[in-house]
C-alpha cells in the first residue's frame, strides 16, 4: 500500500477535510489500542495514518493562512477606499465661477 498523496487532501472541501482529520485521529487511536493489547499485526499502518494526518493538517493550515491573507487584503483595500473618499473633493465644488 502506497502512502496517500497530498493532492487527495487538497481536493477535499473544508467540511470533508475536518471529517477526514477526525477520522484519521480515531484510526490512530484504534491502532494504539490494538498495539497495547498486542492485536496489531501491521505496524506500517501507523506510518501511513500519521502521514495522512500530517497532510490533512498541512492543508488545513494552508487554507487558514490563505483565508487570513485574503481578509487582511480586503480590510486594507477597504481602508484605502475609505481614505480616498474622504480626501477627494466632491463634484460641483471647484474653481468654476
DSSP file (Angstrom, degrees, kcal/mol; ACC not computed):
  #  RESIDUE AA STRUCTURE BP1 BP2  ACC     N-H-->O    O-->H-N    N-H-->O    O-->H-N    TCO  KAPPA ALPHA  PHI   PSI    X-CA   Y-CA   Z-CA
    1    1 A X              0   0    0      0, 0.0     2,-0.1     0, 0.0     3,-0.1   0.000 360.0 360.0 360.0 126.9    0.0    0.0    0.0
    2    2 A X        -     0   0    0      1,-0.1     3,-0.1    46,-0.0     2,-0.1  -0.427 360.0 -94.4 -82.4 157.9    1.5    3.3   -1.1
    3    3 A X        -     0   0    0     -2,-0.1    -1,-0.1     1,-0.1    45,-0.1  -0.401  50.4 -97.0 -67.5 148.1    1.4    6.4    1.1
    4    4 A X        -     0   0    0     44,-0.2     2,-0.3     1,-0.1    -1,-0.1  -0.312  37.3-121.0 -66.6 151.9   -1.5    8.8    0.5
    5    5 A X    >>  -     0   0    0      1,-0.1     4,-0.8    -3,-0.1     3,-0.8  -0.705   6.7-133.8 -96.1 145.6   -1.0   11.8   -1.8
    6    6 A X  H 3> S+     0   0    0     -2,-0.3     4,-2.4     1,-0.2     5,-0.2   0.758 103.1  69.8 -69.9 -23.9   -1.4   15.3   -0.7
    7    7 A X  H 3> S+     0   0    0      1,-0.2     4,-1.2     2,-0.2    -1,-0.2   0.852  95.1  55.5 -61.3 -32.7   -3.4   16.1   -3.9
    8    8 A X  H <4 S+     0   0    0     -3,-0.8     4,-0.3     1,-0.2    -1,-0.2   0.896 108.7  46.9 -65.2 -39.2   -6.1   13.9   -2.5
    9    9 A X  H >< S+     0   0    0     -4,-0.8     3,-1.2     1,-0.2    -2,-0.2   0.883 109.8  53.1 -69.9 -38.4   -6.3   16.0    0.7
   10   10 A X  H 3< S+     0   0    0     -4,-2.4    -1,-0.2     1,-0.2    -2,-0.2   0.746 100.9  62.1 -69.6 -21.8   -6.3   19.3   -1.3
   11   11 A X  T 3< S+     0   0    0     -4,-1.2    -1,-0.2    -5,-0.2    -2,-0.2   0.613  86.4  97.2 -78.1 -11.9   -9.3   18.0   -3.3
   12   12 A X  S <  S-     0   0    0     -3,-1.2     2,-0.1    -4,-0.3    -3,-0.0  -0.451  76.0-121.2 -78.5 149.4  -11.4   17.8   -0.2
   13   13 A X     >  -     0   0    0     -2,-0.1     4,-2.5     1,-0.1     5,-0.2  -0.315  36.0 -98.1 -76.2 171.8  -13.8   20.6    0.8
   14   14 A X  H  > S+     0   0    0      1,-0.2     4,-2.0     2,-0.2     5,-0.1   0.900 125.1  46.6 -60.2 -42.2  -13.4   22.2    4.2
   15   15 A X  H  > S+     0   0    0      2,-0.2     4,-2.3     1,-0.2    -1,-0.2   0.918 113.2  48.2 -67.3 -43.6  -16.1   20.1    5.8
   16   16 A X  H  > S+     0   0    0      1,-0.2     4,-2.5     2,-0.2    -2,-0.2   0.868 109.2  55.1 -63.8 -35.8  -14.7   16.9    4.3
   17   17 A X  H  X S+     0   0    0     -4,-2.5     4,-2.2     2,-0.2    -2,-0.2   0.929 108.3  47.4 -62.9 -46.2  -11.2   17.9    5.5
   18   18 A X  H  X S+     0   0    0     -4,-2.0     4,-2.3     1,-0.2    -2,-0.2   0.913 112.8  49.2 -61.3 -42.9  -12.4   18.3    9.1
   19   19 A X  H  X S+     0   0    0     -4,-2.3     4,-2.6     1,-0.2    -1,-0.2   0.898 110.2  51.0 -63.6 -40.2  -14.2   14.9    8.9
   20   20 A X  H  X S+     0   0    0     -4,-2.5     4,-2.6     2,-0.2    -1,-0.2   0.877 109.0  51.2 -65.5 -38.4  -11.1   13.3    7.5
   21   21 A X  H  X S+     0   0    0     -4,-2.2     4,-2.4     2,-0.2    -2,-0.2   0.940 112.6  45.2 -63.7 -47.1   -8.9   14.7   10.3
   22   22 A X  H  X S+     0   0    0     -4,-2.3     4,-2.0     1,-0.2    -2,-0.2   0.918 114.3  49.6 -62.7 -43.2  -11.3   13.4   13.0
   23   23 A X  H  X S+     0   0    0     -4,-2.6     4,-2.3     1,-0.2    -2,-0.2   0.910 110.9  48.7 -62.5 -43.8  -11.5   10.0   11.2
   24   24 A X  H  X S+     0   0    0     -4,-2.6     4,-2.4     1,-0.2    -1,-0.2   0.891 109.9  51.6 -66.2 -39.7   -7.7    9.7   10.9
   25   25 A X  H  X S+     0   0    0     -4,-2.4     4,-2.1     1,-0.2    -1,-0.2   0.888 109.8  50.6 -63.0 -37.6   -7.2   10.6   14.6
   26   26 A X  H  X S+     0   0    0     -4,-2.0     4,-2.5     2,-0.2    -2,-0.2   0.908 109.1  50.7 -65.6 -41.7   -9.8    7.9   15.5
   27   27 A X  H  X S+     0   0    0     -4,-2.3     4,-2.5     1,-0.2    -2,-0.2   0.913 109.6  50.6 -62.3 -42.8   -7.9    5.4   13.4
   28   28 A X  H  X S+     0   0    0     -4,-2.4     4,-2.4     2,-0.2    -1,-0.2   0.898 109.6  51.1 -61.9 -40.2   -4.6    6.3   15.1
   29   29 A X  H  X S+     0   0    0     -4,-2.1     4,-2.3     2,-0.2    -2,-0.2   0.936 110.8  48.0 -60.3 -46.9   -6.3    5.9   18.5
   30   30 A X  H  X S+     0   0    0     -4,-2.5     4,-2.6     1,-0.2    -2,-0.2   0.887 110.6  51.7 -62.4 -39.7   -7.6    2.4   17.5
   31   31 A X  H  X S+     0   0    0     -4,-2.5     4,-2.4     2,-0.2    -1,-0.2   0.906 109.6  49.4 -64.3 -41.4   -4.2    1.4   16.2
   32   32 A X  H  X S+     0   0    0     -4,-2.4     4,-2.3     2,-0.2    -2,-0.2   0.896 111.2  50.2 -63.3 -38.9   -2.6    2.5   19.5
   33   33 A X  H  X S+     0   0    0     -4,-2.3     4,-1.7     2,-0.2    -2,-0.2   0.927 110.8  48.4 -64.7 -44.8   -5.2    0.5   21.4
   34   34 A X  H  <>S+     0   0    0     -4,-2.6     5,-3.1     1,-0.2     6,-1.0   0.886 111.1  51.2 -62.5 -39.1   -4.5   -2.6   19.2
   35   35 A X  H ><5S+     0   0    0     -4,-2.4     3,-1.2     1,-0.2    -1,-0.2   0.912 108.6  51.2 -64.9 -42.0   -0.8   -2.2   19.7
   36   36 A X  H 3<5S+     0   0    0     -4,-2.3    -1,-0.2     1,-0.3    -2,-0.2   0.836 113.7  44.0 -65.6 -32.4   -1.2   -2.0   23.5
   37   37 A X  T 3<5S-     0   0    0     -4,-1.7    -1,-0.3    -5,-0.2    -2,-0.2   0.297 114.0-118.5 -95.5   9.8   -3.3   -5.2   23.5
   38   38 A X  T < 5S+     0   0    0     -3,-1.2    -3,-0.2    -4,-0.1    -2,-0.1   0.820  82.8 117.0  58.2  36.4   -0.9   -6.9   21.1
   39   39 A X      < +     0   0    0     -5,-3.1     2,-0.4    -6,-0.2    -4,-0.2   0.484  41.9 104.4-104.8  -7.8   -3.5   -7.4   18.4
   40   40 A X        +     0   0    0     -6,-1.0     3,-0.1     1,-0.2    -9,-0.0  -0.633  35.7 168.6 -82.4 126.1   -1.8   -5.2   15.8
   41   41 A X        +     0   0    0     -2,-0.4     2,-0.9     1,-0.2    -1,-0.2   0.730  66.0  58.7-104.4 -31.2   -0.1   -7.1   13.0
   42   42 A X    >   +     0   0    0      1,-0.2     3,-1.5     2,-0.0     4,-0.3  -0.785  55.8 175.8-108.4  90.6    0.7   -4.4   10.5
   43   43 A X  T >> S+     0   0    0     -2,-0.9     3,-1.4     1,-0.3     4,-0.6   0.751  72.6  72.7 -66.1 -24.4    2.9   -1.9   12.2
   44   44 A X  H 3> S+     0   0    0      1,-0.3     4,-1.8     2,-0.2    -1,-0.3   0.678  77.9  78.2 -66.9 -15.5    3.3    0.1    9.0
   45   45 A X  H <> S+     0   0    0     -3,-1.5     4,-2.5     1,-0.2    -1,-0.3   0.836  86.5  60.2 -63.0 -31.1   -0.3    1.3    9.3
   46   46 A X  H <> S+     0   0    0     -3,-1.4     4,-2.9    -4,-0.3     5,-0.3   0.947 104.2  49.0 -57.4 -48.6    1.0    3.8   11.9
   47   47 A X  H  X S+     0   0    0     -4,-0.6     4,-2.3     1,-0.2    -2,-0.2   0.912 112.2  47.9 -59.5 -44.4    3.3    5.4    9.4
   48   48 A X  H  X S+     0   0    0     -4,-1.8     4,-2.4     1,-0.2   -44,-0.2   0.916 114.4  44.9 -65.2 -43.4    0.5    5.7    6.8
   49   49 A X  H  X S+     0   0    0     -4,-2.5     4,-2.6     2,-0.2    -2,-0.2   0.889 113.7  49.0 -71.3 -38.4   -2.0    7.2    9.2
   50   50 A X  H  X S+     0   0    0     -4,-2.9     4,-2.5    -5,-0.2    -1,-0.2   0.911 112.2  49.8 -64.5 -41.0    0.5    9.6   10.7
   51   51 A X  H  X S+     0   0    0     -4,-2.3     4,-2.2    -5,-0.3    -2,-0.2   0.926 111.7  48.4 -61.6 -45.5    1.5   10.7    7.2
   52   52 A X  H  X S+     0   0    0     -4,-2.4     4,-2.6     2,-0.2    -2,-0.2   0.912 111.1  49.9 -62.0 -44.3   -2.2   11.2    6.2
   53   53 A X  H  X S+     0   0    0     -4,-2.6     4,-2.6     1,-0.2     5,-0.2   0.910 109.5  51.5 -62.9 -41.8   -2.9   13.2    9.3
   54   54 A X  H  X S+     0   0    0     -4,-2.5     4,-2.0     1,-0.2    -1,-0.2   0.905 110.9  48.5 -61.8 -41.3    0.1   15.4    8.7
   55   55 A X  H  X S+     0   0    0     -4,-2.2     4,-2.4     2,-0.2    -2,-0.2   0.937 112.1  48.2 -63.7 -46.3   -1.1   16.0    5.1
   56   56 A X  H  X S+     0   0    0     -4,-2.6     4,-2.2     1,-0.2    -2,-0.2   0.909 113.3  46.9 -62.1 -43.0   -4.6   16.9    6.2
   57   57 A X  H  X S+     0   0    0     -4,-2.6     4,-2.3     2,-0.2    -1,-0.2   0.831 110.1  54.2 -70.8 -31.0   -3.4   19.3    8.9
   58   58 A X  H  X S+     0   0    0     -4,-2.0     4,-2.7    -5,-0.2    -2,-0.2   0.929 109.6  47.0 -65.6 -45.3   -1.0   20.9    6.5
   59   59 A X  H  X S+     0   0    0     -4,-2.4     4,-2.3     2,-0.2    -2,-0.2   0.904 111.6  51.5 -62.9 -40.9   -3.8   21.5    4.0
   60   60 A X  H  X S+     0   0    0     -4,-2.2     4,-2.1     1,-0.2    -1,-0.2   0.920 111.7  47.0 -61.1 -43.9   -6.0   22.9    6.9
   61   61 A X  H  X S+     0   0    0     -4,-2.3     4,-2.5     2,-0.2    -2,-0.2   0.908 110.1  52.5 -64.9 -42.9   -3.1   25.2    7.9
   62   62 A X  H  X S+     0   0    0     -4,-2.7     4,-2.4     1,-0.2    -1,-0.2   0.909 110.5  48.1 -59.2 -42.5   -2.6   26.4    4.3
   63   63 A X  H  X S+     0   0    0     -4,-2.3     4,-2.4     2,-0.2    -1,-0.2   0.887 110.2  51.2 -67.7 -38.2   -6.2   27.2    3.9
   64   64 A X  H  X S+     0   0    0     -4,-2.1     4,-2.2     2,-0.2    -2,-0.2   0.909 111.8  47.2 -64.8 -41.4   -6.3   29.1    7.2
   65   65 A X  H  X S+     0   0    0     -4,-2.5     4,-2.3     2,-0.2    -2,-0.2   0.916 112.1  50.0 -65.0 -43.2   -3.3   31.2    6.2
   66   66 A X  H  X S+     0   0    0     -4,-2.4     4,-2.3     1,-0.2    -2,-0.2   0.897 111.1  49.5 -63.3 -40.4   -4.8   31.9    2.8
   67   67 A X  H  X S+     0   0    0     -4,-2.4     4,-2.5     2,-0.2    -1,-0.2   0.911 110.4  50.1 -64.5 -43.0   -8.1   33.0    4.4
   68   68 A X  H  X S+     0   0    0     -4,-2.2     4,-2.3     1,-0.2    -2,-0.2   0.895 111.0  49.4 -63.5 -39.9   -6.2   35.3    6.8
   69   69 A X  H  X S+     0   0    0     -4,-2.3     4,-2.5     2,-0.2    -1,-0.2   0.914 110.9  49.7 -65.3 -42.5   -4.3   36.9    3.9
   70   70 A X  H  X S+     0   0    0     -4,-2.3     4,-2.5     1,-0.2    -2,-0.2   0.914 112.1  48.1 -62.5 -42.0   -7.5   37.4    1.9
   71   71 A X  H  X S+     0   0    0     -4,-2.5     4,-2.4     2,-0.2    -1,-0.2   0.897 112.1  48.9 -66.1 -39.8   -9.2   39.0    4.9
   72   72 A X  H  X S+     0   0    0     -4,-2.3     4,-2.3     2,-0.2    -2,-0.2   0.906 112.6  48.1 -65.9 -41.0   -6.2   41.3    5.5
   73   73 A X  H  X S+     0   0    0     -4,-2.5     4,-2.5     2,-0.2    -2,-0.2   0.901 111.9  49.6 -65.8 -41.0   -6.0   42.3    1.9
   74   74 A X  H  X S+     0   0    0     -4,-2.5     4,-2.4     2,-0.2    -2,-0.2   0.909 112.1  47.9 -64.5 -42.0   -9.8   43.0    1.9
   75   75 A X  H  X S+     0   0    0     -4,-2.4     4,-2.2     2,-0.2    -2,-0.2   0.902 112.8  48.8 -65.4 -40.5   -9.5   45.1    5.0
   76   76 A X  H  X S+     0   0    0     -4,-2.3     4,-2.2     2,-0.2    -2,-0.2   0.907 112.0  48.5 -65.5 -41.8   -6.6   47.0    3.6
   77   77 A X  H  X S+     0   0    0     -4,-2.5     4,-2.3     2,-0.2    -2,-0.2   0.901 111.6  49.8 -64.7 -41.3   -8.4   47.6    0.3
   78   78 A X  H  X S+     0   0    0     -4,-2.4     4,-2.2     1,-0.2    -2,-0.2   0.901 110.6  49.9 -65.0 -40.6  -11.5   48.8    2.2
   79   79 A X  H  X S+     0   0    0     -4,-2.2     4,-2.2     2,-0.2    -2,-0.2   0.900 110.6  49.4 -65.7 -40.7   -9.4   51.2    4.3
   80   80 A X  H  X S+     0   0    0     -4,-2.2     4,-2.1     2,-0.2    -2,-0.2   0.910 110.6  50.9 -64.4 -42.1   -7.7   52.6    1.2
   81   81 A X  H  X S+     0   0    0     -4,-2.3     4,-1.9     1,-0.2    -2,-0.2   0.901 110.4  49.2 -62.3 -41.3  -11.1   53.2   -0.5
   82   82 A X  H  X S+     0   0    0     -4,-2.2     4,-1.7     1,-0.2    -1,-0.2   0.895 110.4  50.6 -65.9 -39.6  -12.4   55.0    2.6
   83   83 A X  H  X S+     0   0    0     -4,-2.2     4,-2.0     1,-0.2    -1,-0.2   0.877 109.3  51.0 -65.5 -37.7   -9.3   57.2    2.8
   84   84 A X  H  X S+     0   0    0     -4,-2.1     4,-1.6     1,-0.2    -1,-0.2   0.873 108.2  52.1 -68.3 -36.9   -9.7   58.1   -0.9
   85   85 A X  H  < S+     0   0    0     -4,-1.9    -1,-0.2     1,-0.2    -2,-0.2   0.880 111.4  47.3 -66.2 -37.7  -13.4   59.0   -0.5
   86   86 A X  H  < S+     0   0    0     -4,-1.7    -2,-0.2     1,-0.2    -1,-0.2   0.896 116.5  41.9 -70.9 -40.9  -12.5   61.4    2.4
   87   87 A X  H  < S+     0   0    0     -4,-2.0     2,-0.3    -5,-0.1    -2,-0.2   0.682  95.0  90.2 -85.4 -17.6   -9.6   63.1    0.7
   88   88 A X  S  < S-     0   0    0     -4,-1.6     2,-0.1    -5,-0.2    -4,-0.0  -0.604  80.5-117.6 -82.9 139.6  -11.2   63.5   -2.8
   89   89 A X        -     0   0    0     -2,-0.3     2,-0.1     1,-0.1    -1,-0.1  -0.419  31.0-108.7 -72.3 149.1  -13.2   66.8   -3.4
   90   90 A X    >   -     0   0    0      1,-0.1     3,-1.1    -2,-0.1     2,-0.1  -0.456  36.4-103.4 -74.2 149.7  -16.9   66.4   -4.2
   91   91 A X  T 3  S+     0   0    0      1,-0.2     3,-0.1    -2,-0.1    -1,-0.1  -0.468 105.1  40.8 -72.3 146.6  -18.0   67.1   -7.7
   92   92 A X  T 3  S+     0   0    0      1,-0.2     2,-0.7    -2,-0.1    -1,-0.2   0.021  95.3  89.7 102.0 -26.4  -19.7   70.5   -8.2
   93   93 A X    <   +     0   0    0     -3,-1.1     2,-0.3     2,-0.0    -1,-0.2  -0.913  60.9 103.7-101.2 119.9  -17.3   72.3   -5.9
   94   94 A X  S    S-     0   0    0     -2,-0.7    -3,-0.0     2,-0.3    -4,-0.0  -0.868  83.4 -60.5-167.7-159.7  -14.4   73.6   -7.9
   95   95 A X  S    S+     0   0    0     -2,-0.3     2,-0.2     2,-0.0    -2,-0.0   0.419  87.6 112.9 -86.3   1.3  -12.8   76.6   -9.4
   96   96 A X              0   0    0      1,-0.1    -2,-0.3    -4,-0.0     0, 0.0  -0.542 360.0 360.0 -78.4 140.2  -15.6   77.4  -11.8
   97   97 A X              0   0    0     -2,-0.2    -1,-0.1     0, 0.0    -2,-0.0   0.386 360.0 360.0-126.6 360.0  -17.5   80.6  -11.1
